[in-house]
Amino acid sequence: MINLASAIQILSLDNQEDGTNAGEGLSAIETFTYFFAAPTVLFIAISVITYALTGERKKKEKISSVVTSID
């Protein structure tokens, strides 16, 4: 029975695809950077760029004329 269990375990390890073994874990600083800091910075950068391109702009004051405006 022990030989059968070890044979099954060897076969199950042999059938794994490349890259299925876990790699090194992330440190706390790497986790914070990858999953909080980087997305936050990207969100803020995209928001600022979008606002700069589509936000309301100050209208230039036109010299008012009696002909074109009523006071």
N, C-alpha and C positions, 0 to 999 in steps of 0.2 A: 504494500500500500504506500509506503514512503517513497519508493522508487517511482511509482505512478504519479504521485503528487509533485515530485521534483521534475519529472519529465513534462508535466503540464505547465509548470511554471517556466521552464526553459523555452517551451514552444510559444508561450504567450509573450515573452520578452523578445523572441526572435522575429515576431510578426509586426513589431512596431515600425512605423515609418521614421524617416530621418527628421530630426528636429522635435520629436515628441518628448524628449527629456527636458525637464525644467532647468532653466539657467540660473544665474545668480539673482538674488532678490535685490530690490531697490532699497537704497538707504532712505531715511526720513526726508532728507533734504532733496534727493532726487524725486521722490514721490510728490513732495510739495511743489517742486518746480514744474514737473511734467503735468500734474493734474489740477493745480490751482493757479500758480503764477503765470505760466505760459498762456493758458486759455483766457485768463483775466486781461492780460496785456493785449492779446490779439483782439478781444472783444472791444476794449477801449480804443485801440488804434482804428479798427474798422468803423466804430461809431463816430469817431472824430472825423475821419475821412468822409464818411457819408454825410455828416452834418455840414462839413465844409463845402461839399459839392451841391447839396440840395437845400440848405438852410435859407431862411429869408435874408435878403440883403437889404441894407439901408438904401432907401431911394434917394437919389440925388435931388437936392432942392432945385427946382426950376425957378427961373426968374418969372414971377407971376406978372401977368399983364392984365390990364383992364378988359381987354378983348377976350382973354381965355379963362378968366376966373371971376367969380362973384364974391365979394367980401361981405 
